[in-house]
């Protein structure tokens, strides 16, 4: 009688790759998640393919950060190098996707470049995003996850890709991305030095209709898929998006959602595997066609055994 069923192909694993690392580095606030070396990335991509998940979403942790996030557009920057490594390992077995956001690469930690007064400059950031999108497409990323939340970002990257001969690169618009405290552990994962917060360009958690409005704007600009993020605290927004969107809707179960379950389970306060599965099936029930989750491989491997 189950109305909702999840298949491993609906799961996407976010992965962090650290530049210059000799060994993978555990992330304290995300037990079980690491910053990968290029070698451990290769091994984990092979495991992901064997588990039958749909894809991986790569994030870069650069050695050097600067005001404009130069590492993001450098073909030899860690994210672009990692993309080529992952694509070579994955073949056709899974879809290699990349986070298209400057925050991992800027020394101030914002998702855009700053103006003279220290505010995020939306339109100057769009120029950086065009170049970053091209660098990622050229490295072989099949899906660009536009998570920077600059206005006009989807349209700007789409036109840059189309005029450079990348019409098939898929754009995933992080349409309804809320200014959430549940991204906390992610900041450790990418060693972000964020000064201030992102409330001027991410959505107010109090706003439901605005989530839907952002979805429709991204679709208008050419998004092939739209995202709702975080997932568990935003299932209403997800249900709205799923009902109204003409393109697929995905959800991102973020670092803080992962950390909460892991921490409670480590104390013996919650049944870990049931909590994981219940959270994932709830996100699917609300309307997500695919889910980014740090449990992607574990869940897929466990479902295959049961
Ligand atoms: C931006 C980005 C963030 C996350 C994914 N992409 C952080 C932010 O917007 O502050 C968070 C993901 C997570 O918490 O798991 N590059």
Boltz pocket constraint, residues with backbone or C-beta under 6 A from the ligand:
constraints:
  - pocket:
      binder: B
      contacts: [[A, 99], [A, 101], [A, 102], [A, 103], [A, 104], [A, 147], [A, 148], [A, 182], [A, 183], [A, 184], [A, 185], [A, 186], [A, 198], [A, 253], [A, 254], [A, 255], [A, 256]]
      max_distance: 6.0
